[in-house]
Amino acid sequence: MFRKTLFWLHLSTGVTAGLFIFVMAATGVLLSFERQIVELADREIRSVSIPQDAHPVPLNNLLAAVRHAGIGEPTAIVICNLAQAAMQFSIGRGQTVYVDPYSGAVLGVSSIRAHEFFSTIERLHRSLGAPLGSKTIGHWLIAISNLLFGALIVLGVALWLPRKWTSKSVRASIAFRSGLRGKARDWNWHNVLGIWCALPLLVIVLTGVVMSFDWANALLFRLAGSKPVAAGRGRDQRHPYDREPAMKHEPNYDQLLAVARTLKLNWRTITLNVPRDAKTTVSTVIDTGTGRQPQTRTPYLLDRYTGAILKTTTFADGSLGQKLRAFVRFGHTGEYYGWIGQAIAALASLAACVLVYTGLSLVARRIAAKLKRNRRDVASNLENYAEQPVNLS
């Protein structure tokens, strides 16, 4: 009776949230390698040829060239530790201008089509196409469906457990079987994909829940024994944005870069923010990893004139709750573990699409079989009624 109750909970939850889960999973597959696809689209302007008498143009001159191009006000300068890499200037959020560090020529802007495509996919993934940041009906449908997906995974694992633990029963639930069709095939695929992808899907779901609900974010900190911190707190200080920044008394960015280079000798990227006014300190982020691993990113606050370190906060300095929350964003996409993690996240999301298809297919087959039995029973009753003798007395 308990197992039957779990089955009907699993079925009803899947039918309720199945369509929305499919949308999240399908868009999740496309978003898994967004960074690499965008970099591929920008490949022609991301690198430069190194002249024989290579002398980099001062960063302040490159910054002036970007402003003169009229593309927008830069908010940050990103320097890669590769001699052939173009200098990157962030414009607001999501737009990057590439500049030749040796000639000062503006090479171009990051692919608008690629960014628009992934922006559309992200809106579908997070809010069914509604604008991001707004708590619309689409946002809540996705958030609640993601929460229900977590319940589906747990219920599915419980239902997967064999009644009798034998090698035959376990093998039938963890290995694909050839030659199956119809209901038997759907059942086999649903069981095999469900058990093999349960763990990565649960990670994706739980990290999504933390990002979707304030109560889940606070719960993460409380479970870690830490004081809750609102998601995104401090983002404006790290990446200040003002359309009319003060250009007087601008910092000497080459001097600040020289200081930053000495702080982490194995650095891969250094990000210098462009202060919004003449009194703001310069925040610098030195990354020794892939750019998606919070434990390899170290932020510094530098004096804008001398480059002296005013403040630094390492990953190890944060509380357990802050460390777990830092994992959530890139653990959700698998980027925390590099391309291997991204591949696992993409395959798990693809498996979720198949799980929705096979689950709804099994429900449709169950309903069709029930209707067929009902029609057969009605026809049988009518035949029996017709065969009964009629008493005319």
Beta strands, then each sheet from edge to edge (+ up, - down):
strand 1: 74-80
strand 2: 87-91
strand 3: 95-99
strand 4: 106-109
strand 5: 269-273
strand 6: 282-287
strand 7: 297-302
strand 8: 309-312
sheet 1: 4+ 3- 2+ 1- 5+ 6- 7+ 8-
end
